[in-house]
Amino acid sequence: MSKILDNKKNIFIMVAGVGAVAAGLIMRKKATLKCMEIIKEFEEVEELIDKTAEECDEYTEENKEKDHETNKIQTAIKVVSVYAVPYTSIVVGGCLILNGSLKTFNKK
């Protein structure tokens, strides 16, 4: 019991790490649902670009390629921004768990 009391600070750090990992996992699940919407929007814009290229004479092949590239880059940025916070939370939580456990179990 005295060992637990001596390491109270480190145990709290580990508990906070577990909480951060759990929160990150929950946020990741919500991010996956949001990501599905982003991919659907991407596909709709791709179809719109192709349709516009077929119907409009002033819309060149070069314009079409640039628009496809821009759409892909914007979609990638959206996906990364949706997943950034959950994975940051998971990594930080893992570091807290590791830090607390190393300090707790390496004491002599």
C-alpha positions as CSV (number, residue, x, y, z in Angstrom):
1,M,0.0,0.0,0.0
2,S,2.9,2.4,0.8
3,K,4.3,1.8,-2.7
4,I,1.0,3.0,-4.2
5,L,1.0,6.1,-2.0
6,D,4.6,6.8,-3.0
7,N,3.8,6.6,-6.7
8,K,0.4,8.5,-6.5
9,K,1.6,11.2,-8.9
10,N,2.8,8.6,-11.5
11,I,-0.4,6.6,-11.2
12,F,-2.5,9.8,-11.9
13,I,-0.3,10.4,-15.0
14,M,-1.1,6.8,-16.2
15,V,-4.8,7.2,-15.5
16,A,-4.8,10.5,-17.5
17,G,-3.0,8.7,-20.3
18,V,-5.7,6.0,-20.4
19,G,-8.4,8.7,-20.5
20,A,-6.6,10.4,-23.4
21,V,-6.4,7.2,-25.3
22,A,-10.0,6.4,-24.7
23,A,-11.1,9.8,-25.8
24,G,-8.9,9.6,-28.9
25,L,-10.5,6.3,-29.8
26,I,-14.0,7.7,-29.5
27,M,-13.1,10.8,-31.5
28,R,-11.5,8.5,-34.2
29,K,-14.8,6.6,-34.6
30,K,-16.6,9.9,-35.2
31,A,-13.9,11.1,-37.5
32,T,-14.4,7.9,-39.6
33,L,-18.1,8.8,-40.1
34,K,-17.1,12.3,-41.1
35,C,-14.5,10.9,-43.5
36,M,-17.2,8.9,-45.3
37,E,-19.0,12.2,-45.9
38,I,-15.8,13.8,-47.2
39,I,-15.2,11.0,-49.6
40,K,-18.8,11.2,-50.9
41,E,-18.4,14.9,-51.5
42,F,-15.1,14.2,-53.3
43,E,-16.8,11.7,-55.7
44,E,-19.6,14.2,-56.4
45,V,-17.1,17.0,-57.3
46,E,-15.2,14.6,-59.5
47,E,-18.4,13.7,-61.4
48,L,-19.2,17.4,-61.7
49,I,-15.8,18.2,-63.1
50,D,-16.2,15.4,-65.7
51,K,-19.7,16.5,-66.6
52,T,-18.6,20.1,-67.0
53,A,-15.7,19.0,-69.3
54,E,-18.1,17.2,-71.5
55,E,-20.7,19.9,-71.8
56,C,-18.6,23.1,-71.9
57,D,-16.3,23.8,-74.9
58,E,-14.3,26.5,-73.1
59,Y,-13.4,24.0,-70.3
60,T,-10.1,22.6,-71.6
61,E,-8.4,19.3,-70.7
62,E,-5.8,21.3,-68.8
63,N,-8.5,23.0,-66.7
64,K,-10.0,19.6,-66.0
65,E,-6.7,18.1,-64.8
66,K,-6.1,21.1,-62.6
67,D,-9.5,20.9,-61.1
68,H,-9.1,17.1,-60.4
69,E,-5.8,17.8,-58.8
70,T,-7.2,20.6,-56.6
71,N,-10.1,18.4,-55.6
72,K,-7.8,15.6,-54.5
73,I,-5.5,18.0,-52.5
74,Q,-8.5,19.6,-50.8
75,T,-9.9,16.2,-49.9
76,A,-6.6,15.0,-48.5
77,I,-6.4,18.1,-46.3
78,K,-9.9,17.6,-45.0
79,V,-9.2,14.0,-44.1
80,V,-5.9,14.8,-42.4
81,S,-7.6,17.6,-40.4
82,V,-10.4,15.3,-39.3
83,Y,-8.0,12.6,-38.0
84,A,-5.4,15.0,-36.5
85,V,-6.9,15.5,-33.1
86,P,-7.9,11.9,-32.4
87,Y,-4.5,10.5,-33.3
88,T,-2.7,13.3,-31.4
89,S,-4.8,12.4,-28.3
90,I,-4.0,8.7,-28.7
91,V,-0.2,9.4,-29.0
92,V,-0.1,11.8,-26.1
93,G,-2.1,9.3,-24.0
94,G,0.3,6.6,-24.9
95,C,3.3,8.8,-23.9
96,L,1.6,9.6,-20.6
97,I,1.1,5.9,-19.8
98,L,4.6,5.1,-20.8
99,N,6.1,8.0,-18.8
100,G,4.1,7.1,-15.7
101,S,4.8,3.4,-15.8
102,L,8.5,4.0,-16.4
103,K,8.7,6.3,-13.4
104,T,6.6,3.9,-11.2
105,F,8.4,0.6,-12.0
106,N,11.9,1.8,-12.3
107,K,12.1,3.3,-8.8
108,K,14.2,1.3,-6.4
